[in-house]
C-alpha cells in the first residue's frame, strides 16, 4: 500500500495530491501533523534510504526546525534520534512524504513523482 503523509494546510501537499489524483495513482492519505509515522517506520525508511542522508527527511524550511536549531545538529544525529524527534513532531518531516514497499519520496517535484509513482 502506498501511504501519502501530508498536512492539510500545506500548499505543496495539495499540489502533490492533485497530481496523484490527476494521474490516477492510488494511495492512502494520513495527516502528518495529527498522526505522524511511527518511530519504527521512520527508522526503517531512514535506514533503507540512508544514502539520501538524514537531512532529506527533515522539513528544513519549517518553523519548528528553525526553533529547535536543528540546522547544525542534524549532521551529528543518529537515525534513532532523528526518528524519535519526527515521530513526536510531524512538522519536522519534509512533506509530503510518500512511501510504499518499493519507493519513498519527500517533498514534491513533478519529475520525481513521474519517475517514481507512475
GIBELUR-V969879 format. One record per residue. OMEGA is omega in radians with two decimals (NA if undefined). Layout:
# GIBELUR-V969879
OMEGA  OMEGA
This chain:
# GIBELUR-V969879
3.13  3.13  3.12  3.13  -3.06  3.10  -2.98  -3.14  -3.09  -3.12  3.11  3.10  3.12  3.11  -3.14  -3.13  3.09  3.13  3.14  -3.14  3.12  -3.13  3.08  3.07  -3.14  -3.11  3.01  -3.06  3.09  3.13  -3.07  -3.09  -3.14  -3.09  -3.14  3.09  3.12  -3.14  -3.12  3.11  3.13  3.10  -3.13  -3.12  -3.12  3.10  -3.13  -3.09  -3.08  3.05  3.10  -3.13  -3.12  -3.10  3.14  -3.05  -3.08  3.01  -3.00  3.10  -3.10  3.13  -3.11  3.11  -3.13  -3.14  -3.10  3.12  -3.05  -3.10  -3.11  -3.08  -3.03  -3.09  -3.13  -3.10  2.97  3.07  3.14  -3.14  3.13  -3.13  3.11  -3.13  -3.10  3.14  3.13  -3.10  -3.09  3.13  3.10  -3.09  3.09  -3.05  -0.12  3.05  3.12  -3.03  2.92  -3.07  -3.08  -3.01  3.09  3.02  3.02  -3.10  3.14  2.96  -3.03  -3.10  3.11  3.08  3.13  -3.10  -3.02  -2.93  3.07  NA
